[in-house]
Amino acid sequence: MKQMDVNSEKKTRDKPERGANDKWVLRLYVAGQTPKALTAFANLKKLCEEQLKGKYSIEVIDLLKNPQLGTADQIFALPTLVRKLPVPVRKIIGDLSNTERVLIGLDLLPAN
């Protein structure tokens, strides 16, 4: 029987499994249509079109209208982007203007 290295198992578990047809499910939490929320959405849309063309969905949740929806994802700052799929779940807080940081946070670009 083959013995598995614990470290390689952890690395495999932490990295999202991506195939050619993977769908990315992203959720952007905002509080109304503030300049910061609008900037976050525009930055996210641009990044998705460049990196995930046709393989993503974005759900925008306005916590001013539905505050209870932030509970499940434990939202404590706005705007917050939550990557639901591929797993593991990832969160990025802010207006998403630092493209490199967002790419690394979403695991679309390797960290240096």
Backbone torsions as a table, in degrees:
resi	resn	phi	psi	omega
1	MET	NA	136.6	-177.2
2	LYS	-78.9	131.4	178.4
3	GLN	-92.1	132.5	-177.4
4	MET	-96.1	136.5	175.5
5	ASP	-71.5	125.5	-177.8
6	VAL	-59.1	-39.8	-179.5
7	ASN	-65.1	-40.2	179.6
8	SER	-69.7	-32.4	176.7
9	GLU	-65.0	-41.4	179.8
10	LYS	-64.6	-43.8	179.5
11	LYS	-60.0	-42.1	179.4
12	THR	-63.4	-41.6	-178.4
13	ARG	-68.9	-35.1	-176.6
14	ASP	-77.9	-26.2	-178.8
15	LYS	-88.3	135.9	177.3
16	PRO	-67.7	140.9	176.1
17	GLU	-82.4	119.1	-177.3
18	ARG	-121.4	130.0	173.1
19	GLY	-116.6	176.8	-177.5
20	ALA	-63.1	-28.4	-175.2
21	ASN	-105.4	11.9	-178.5
22	ASP	-60.1	137.3	176.1
23	LYS	-101.9	130.3	176.9
24	TRP	-95.0	127.5	178.2
25	VAL	-110.8	114.4	-176.6
26	LEU	-119.0	140.6	-179.6
27	ARG	-126.8	123.5	179.9
28	LEU	-109.5	116.5	177.9
29	TYR	-93.1	129.6	179.6
30	VAL	-136.3	171.3	174.5
31	ALA	-124.6	84.6	-178.4
32	GLY	79.8	-175.5	-179.0
33	GLN	-97.9	62.1	178.3
34	THR	-76.8	161.5	176.4
35	PRO	-55.8	-39.1	-179.7
36	LYS	-66.2	-40.0	178.8
37	ALA	-66.5	-43.1	179.6
38	LEU	-65.2	-39.0	177.2
39	THR	-65.0	-43.5	179.3
40	ALA	-59.6	-45.3	-179.4
41	PHE	-64.4	-44.9	179.7
42	ALA	-61.6	-44.3	178.8
43	ASN	-63.1	-41.7	-180.0
44	LEU	-65.3	-45.3	-179.7
45	LYS	-60.2	-44.9	179.6
46	LYS	-62.4	-46.6	-179.6
47	LEU	-61.6	-43.8	-179.5
48	CYS	-64.2	-40.4	178.7
49	GLU	-64.6	-35.4	179.8
50	GLU	-76.7	-38.8	-171.0
51	GLN	-102.8	-30.4	-170.5
52	LEU	-127.0	26.1	-172.6
53	LYS	-38.5	115.9	176.5
54	GLY	76.8	0.7	-176.0
55	LYS	-118.6	28.9	-175.9
56	TYR	-144.3	158.4	169.1
57	SER	-135.1	142.2	179.5
58	ILE	-119.4	125.7	174.1
59	GLU	-111.5	122.8	177.7
60	VAL	-100.1	125.3	-179.5
61	ILE	-116.2	117.8	178.7
62	ASP	-91.5	109.6	-176.8
63	LEU	-74.2	-11.3	171.9
64	LEU	-70.7	-32.6	179.8
65	LYS	-87.1	-37.0	-176.7
66	ASN	-135.9	72.2	-175.4
67	PRO	-61.2	-28.2	-178.3
68	GLN	-67.2	-20.3	-177.9
69	LEU	-70.9	-16.7	178.8
70	GLY	-80.2	-13.5	-175.9
71	THR	-65.1	-46.2	-175.7
72	ALA	-59.5	-39.3	-179.3
73	ASP	-95.0	8.3	177.3
74	GLN	51.6	57.0	-179.0
75	ILE	-82.9	126.5	-179.9
76	PHE	-127.1	-3.7	177.5
77	ALA	-146.9	153.3	-177.5
78	LEU	-132.7	149.2	-10.2
79	PRO	-71.6	151.2	176.5
80	THR	-130.7	131.2	174.7
81	LEU	-99.8	131.3	177.0
82	VAL	-119.7	124.3	173.7
83	ARG	-91.2	108.5	179.6
84	LYS	-81.2	-42.9	177.2
85	LEU	-135.2	144.1	-1.9
86	PRO	-72.2	154.6	178.3
87	VAL	-71.4	153.4	4.2
88	PRO	-78.0	159.0	177.2
89	VAL	-63.5	137.5	178.1
90	ARG	-129.1	148.6	177.9
91	LYS	-127.8	141.3	175.7
92	ILE	-134.3	127.8	-178.5
93	ILE	-103.4	138.0	175.1
94	GLY	124.1	-171.6	-175.6
95	ASP	-88.0	6.2	174.7
96	LEU	63.0	26.0	-178.3
97	SER	-79.2	-21.4	177.2
98	ASN	-87.8	89.5	-172.0
99	THR	-56.5	-44.7	-178.4
100	GLU	-61.5	-43.2	179.0
101	ARG	-62.9	-39.7	179.1
102	VAL	-67.2	-43.7	178.3
103	LEU	-60.3	-42.0	177.8
104	ILE	-67.6	-44.0	179.7
105	GLY	-61.0	-36.3	178.4
106	LEU	-84.2	-4.9	-178.8
107	ASP	68.5	36.7	174.4
108	LEU	-98.9	-11.4	-179.1
109	LEU	-140.4	132.1	-179.1
110	PRO	-68.3	141.5	176.7
111	ALA	-71.9	145.1	179.5
112	ASN	-82.1	NA	NA
